Amino acid sequence: MTAATHFRTCHLCEAMCGLAIDVEAGAITSIRGDAADPFSKGHLCPKAVALKDLHEDPDRLKRPLRRTAAGFVEIGWDEAFDEVGRRLSEIRAAHGDDALGVYQGNPTAHNLGTLLHGQIVLRTLGTRNLFSATSVDQLPHMLASLLVLGHQAMLPVPDLDRTELLVIFGANPAVSNGSIMTAGGAMRRLGEIRARGGRVIVLDPRRTETAARADEHHFVVPGTDALVMLALLHVIFADGLARPGRLAPHLRGLGPLRALAARFAPERVAEACGMSAGALRALARTIASTPRAAIYGRVGVSLQTFGALSCWLLLALNVVTGNLDEPGGMMFTRPAVDLVPNAARAGLRGTFGRFRSRVRGLPEFGGELPVAALAEEIEVPGDGRVRALITSCGNPVLSTPNGPRLSRALDRLDFMVAIDVYLNETTRHAHVILPPTFGVEHEHYDVLLHAVAVRNGAKWSEALFARGEHQRHDWEIFRELHRRLRPRGALEHVTHAARQALLALPPARMLDGALRLGPYGDRYLGGARLSLARLRAAPHGLDLGPLEPALPERLYADDRRIDLAPSLMLADVARLESTLLGGARVNPARELRLIGRRQLRNNNRWMHNAPRLVKGRDRCTLQIHPDDARARGLADGARVRVTSAKGAIEVPIEVDDAMMRGVVSLPHGFGHDRDGARLQVAATHAKGASLNDLTDEERVDALSGVADFAGVAVTVQNVEARAAE
Ligand code: SF4
């Protein structure tokens, strides 16, 4: 039997770790970190090893399924495409383009075919009812970049390898491995900051796994990060520490920002945010006095009532302290496939508020509506109601607020098709499921993640196993849907035939063209253009150097300036003040604030069907501070009923002083107890309860429309005590 080692990038999360996969007789025998990968240098996490479980998972779908009265049955691809094409076309013909809805999940970013061919098809259907995981994730970061830097995809990343101070708001790279900060081996890199004399400071309502390994940790009340940032700016301006440096001539709005910050002295916000005025002043001075500092935030700042304000102020802090676009600060990549300048040249910089959702009036962003509005857009009668839904690699019943309501709404659809490899809590509602190939069965290149990596680089991964005769790649599925649906929305100036010809190109051909046209096309390797052939000859990937200053060349506002005081943001500050400083407070004796938490052994809402990731103790626990547990008569391990305005679940508690008093935490992605799903391992060993049975689809950031997951008010009660009542 021939044994071989296959090198590829792990596609499971944002870290882009290089893997060395040993194969013998058509089976994976081991998965290791690839020490020769210049980016991740051998790092991997337990999820990568579970790629073998996922590849061999008997629950993974390989042929189309149709839902019948007797359950799901396998059907042929032609039959499936016929049914999908016919039903979607009928509904669109009878009720208009907006009757089709689309939901795209987070794995879109990790699958080349879905990213290229999928967008050409799904984004040109002509419907306004496009939804995705963006509005339960990074949307406010993108909105801030659009308003401040002029392009929604200009997302700065911490220059981890050169910084002397990393300040982290609401992120936990020890378990997430980095997000909008692609950094294979993120914790090794954080360790190196400290080893070279630098510091890591974490602000979070929970002393996270990252905070436990940092120099400082400050508890912050969920949803109050914008107050913290305004107080930091207040001190920086008041103490004369503002130093925008090289970018000073390219700023506008510095005066209004200074005037705004003057109203937020640390003493004014301390009680609301949970940090003392002294700690806020000390932190501001530490940031301002460190030559190379990166102030970084992730879902803790974006998924909350003031997500847009927080992300704007995060950018502003980096600019005002001279840390934006400087080595060791927050920088921009120069990826081999460089979409931003090409898009900007075509006039595509991003959009916000061009239209609003039909029922609640939530704003469009980047051509999509907030997914918090999806259930009502299906339920409420009228023109433009979503009657048919296409989901692609997503499980919104577990990943979006008030999953039970969405689950009921999905049952009201006239037709639903899911492009997915699992029969899960969402796809069980579909009439037809079209399963693409998965992971090692297809080629891979991280178009999006190289654009938010802490070093410039490029790596191509060949398919390890050829697809079976009975399987289809994602791009083949999208090409076929396009042929049958004949989209007539955006890009209508491009003929159907031309688009069909484009979709006939496999992802590798499209990528090759993009690489040759990219920034390394001319200068790399002594004039030889970077191409797919060049990447194929470098199975461990290519290092394209450290991040380099990109501004002011890459400022995309009409006046080519950085806007430190966008009018939309300034107008939203009154809401911040009235909500957080207006006097109303959660009473911790009665209610607690619920936050989510990510875990190393899962990936947002999936991967619970991999046996090696779910073995061991129950990880779906509610973490609670000892004082809050004592006040409710709860002992460690007690089973509690957690009740919010939207629902109730039962879980065991974990008493842990890593929690801020008044705050409780529940992991994402559990709740595998729904009838009709086919996730045998998850249902047996990782059932748990879904955080989104408690979250509230009506709680959104009024400015951006992003869902608010930070600090949902809940009561916690011992199950036995409740039964005795
Ligand atoms: S950290 Fe992410 S990319 Fe790296 S091995 Fe784990 S899942 Fe894969």
Residues whose N, C-alpha, C, O or C-beta is under 5 A from the ligand:
A	BS01	SF4	C10 L12 C13 E14 A15 M16 C17 H43 L44 C45 K47 A48 N177
